[in-house]
Amino acid sequence: MKKSIGLFILFLLVMGLIGTGVIDAETTELKMTIYGSKNDIAIYEERIVLAEEMYPDIDVELIYIPGEYAQKVKTMIAGGQAPDIIMLGEDVHAYSSKGQIIRLDEYIKEYNVDLQERFADSVVAQYSYRGGLYAMPDRSGAMIVYYNKDMFDKAGVDYPDKDWTWDDLVEAGQKLTIREGDEVVQWGFAAGDWWPWWLSFIYQNGGEILNENDQPVVNTPEVIEALQFYNDLVYKYRIAPSLEDFANIGDPGPDPLFAQGKVAFQITGFWNVGSLKNVPELNWDIAPLWGNKKNATVSFGSGLGITKDSKNQEAAFRILEFLTSFEGQLPIVENRQDVPANLELQASDEFVNADWAAGRDINMDVFKESADIILTPPLHPQWNEIMKIFGDNLSEVFMNKRSVEDAVKEIQSRLEFTLF
Amino acid sequence: MPPLKEDYMKKFFEKPKWNESLWFYIMISPWIVGFLSFTLGPMIYSIYLSLSKWDLFQPPQYIGLKNYIKLFTMDDIFWKALYNTFYYAIISVPLHLIIATGIAYMLNKKMKGMRIYRTAFYLPSLVPVVASSMLFVWIFAPDTGILNQFLAFFGIDGPAWLLDAAWVKFSLVIMSLWGVGGGIVLLLAGMRGVPDELYEASEIDGAGKRQQFFRITLPMLTPVLFFNLIMGIIGGLQTFAQVYIMTSGGPNNASLMVVPYLYDHAFNFYNMGYGSALAWALFAIIMILTLLVFRSSSMWVYYESEVKS
């Protein structure tokens, strides 16, 4: 009897060894780099746990990089320590154009992912390069209008909506800007020198900055008119604070001004929903962006790509496929983190009727409505350089010290020099 | 009988000169090891990189002197950055020396509570650049900043400082004076090292305070001033953090300096080769300037009781 128990234990031990050996041999380990806040990490972890439940043979290690993300990821790749999955933003094509992340099209076919059904076309276009998709859209929220209902009611102005034109914008802005002597106590509108703002206006006017062949097309009447109008909001119609006005209050940007009830409407991303929860007394709602020749807005988000050096690209794709599915994206909504890229989830009850604004009823359909007016910014491999050229030259325009025509001419010639 | 091996060893180590240099190498070894393994290698490699095109991903491609040719003949932003860097260094370095010497002279007086003053003047140098940059963004605010409020008190309508292309460089100069404490400490130590008998002797000869300062204090301080000048030039030409944090080089590159510009190319624009070329060009410029200052030092730096004709 005793002997048989001993044998049985030995048997278990041996099986145990074999068992662990077998599992070790089959577990695929993946490394995934992410950026964001401390809150974001927990949400990614939650989603990874779900993915690992789905694929027990895959083990994903999250590498959180709090600052200088691009620089560190590049160093990892250059140093032969490339992660398998990387989270990407506007610089996605700095990687795709250099073949550092792989085209996902074959896997998409193999795993029967219906891109059109799953994501908005405009978002897919952002992560595509020369006809191939290089990252799975993960989070994607359009920039939208936030407006202060009380201020609009008091001034007797209709709430903003998709049908607003630039004229409506100016008219509302003028009615909503309140001056006491020289001092402005309430601004109608507020923006600044950040590219998503002025780029939206360029696209609303039918302009663009690079054409489909990646040639700069900045020195055009559409672009000049749009930038002139954008600057006029500050210096001609005087409905929005100048860079100097912002500097006088420590450069907080428009978001805090809106939260403090000093601005009637502004354009910003989804993240402001979370911030505004801290000011329950503010009576606000959201609307899609207006247009001139057409409506246009920028979408902010991130995608997930697979590195060329990854040894487990297929396993990595399975993880990406899950992370961008309805179930894989659910924690984004449950934790009130962001707008999920998954359209099914965007249209679902979970997203639309979630208590986003702490008891305040806001029109969450705006994100879905915005999906088809999202412009596709030319996320050129040299995006950072392009943006610096714009920033350099527009900085003086936005200080009202240089004409739009002059700046645009220089931007055009500098882009031509830099991109070729 | 030949002497034992141990005796040799003993003699060897007892040689006072060897003993001293041995300790020198022991003491300096952590730095030497660090320098050889972490700095020298990358430095030499960056010479090669400056002669190639490298985007950090694909292997570097050798392109000869193209980066340097582009740098010196086609890149007007480089020239602008170089001009800004020199503007900043040429104004801020001498200003630092003058102000630091003046303050150190006053802090060298015998007075009650002097330690508190000395601490107070040194304290700002301990504030990290990032923190003081944030502070100065407020100080330079166009209407609400204390600098313009102060000027308004005298009826002066101050400029928009950091937002004004004509004033942004000078704003950085003003801000740099915030860190004058480091120089003060060195100069103060130098002043306290001037032998009292020199002052006593000059007093007997009838020298006034002013003469004493210009004929004794200042010449005796020249080695410290020389050191401060060299460090100031090197530091000034390598300015990075303030620009990066406060202006990102704007408006329209009016405050862009060489190091932020090379950082942009290397880490934001994926032009590591061009960034390396910029770094080496700056290195050469700093090297030449430093050599010139060193050469000139024989004319104006007095060591101990050296007399120059």
HADDOCK unambig.tbl for C-alpha pairs under 7 A between the chains (distance, minus, plus):
assign (segid A and resid 71 and name CA) (segid B and resid 267 and name CA) 6.38 0.50 0.50
assign (segid A and resid 74 and name CA) (segid B and resid 56 and name CA) 6.94 0.50 0.50
assign (segid A and resid 78 and name CA) (segid B and resid 56 and name CA) 5.99 0.50 0.50
assign (segid A and resid 78 and name CA) (segid B and resid 57 and name CA) 5.67 0.50 0.50
assign (segid A and resid 244 and name CA) (segid B and resid 142 and name CA) 6.37 0.50 0.50
assign (segid A and resid 247 and name CA) (segid B and resid 141 and name CA) 5.45 0.50 0.50
assign (segid A and resid 247 and name CA) (segid B and resid 142 and name CA) 6.73 0.50 0.50
assign (segid A and resid 248 and name CA) (segid B and resid 141 and name CA) 4.97 0.50 0.50
assign (segid A and resid 248 and name CA) (segid B and resid 142 and name CA) 5.88 0.50 0.50
assign (segid A and resid 248 and name CA) (segid B and resid 143 and name CA) 5.94 0.50 0.50
assign (segid A and resid 248 and name CA) (segid B and resid 144 and name CA) 5.30 0.50 0.50
assign (segid A and resid 248 and name CA) (segid B and resid 145 and name CA) 6.93 0.50 0.50
assign (segid A and resid 250 and name CA) (segid B and resid 138 and name CA) 5.95 0.50 0.50
assign (segid A and resid 382 and name CA) (segid B and resid 269 and name CA) 6.60 0.50 0.50
assign (segid A and resid 384 and name CA) (segid B and resid 268 and name CA) 6.36 0.50 0.50
assign (segid A and resid 384 and name CA) (segid B and resid 269 and name CA) 6.13 0.50 0.50
assign (segid A and resid 385 and name CA) (segid B and resid 269 and name CA) 5.83 0.50 0.50
assign (segid A and resid 392 and name CA) (segid B and resid 250 and name CA) 6.55 0.50 0.50
assign (segid A and resid 392 and name CA) (segid B and resid 251 and name CA) 6.41 0.50 0.50
assign (segid A and resid 392 and name CA) (segid B and resid 252 and name CA) 4.06 0.50 0.50
assign (segid A and resid 392 and name CA) (segid B and resid 253 and name CA) 6.29 0.50 0.50
assign (segid A and resid 393 and name CA) (segid B and resid 252 and name CA) 5.56 0.50 0.50
assign (segid A and resid 395 and name CA) (segid B and resid 251 and name CA) 5.49 0.50 0.50
assign (segid A and resid 395 and name CA) (segid B and resid 252 and name CA) 6.07 0.50 0.50
assign (segid A and resid 396 and name CA) (segid B and resid 251 and name CA) 6.28 0.50 0.50
assign (segid A and resid 396 and name CA) (segid B and resid 252 and name CA) 6.54 0.50 0.50
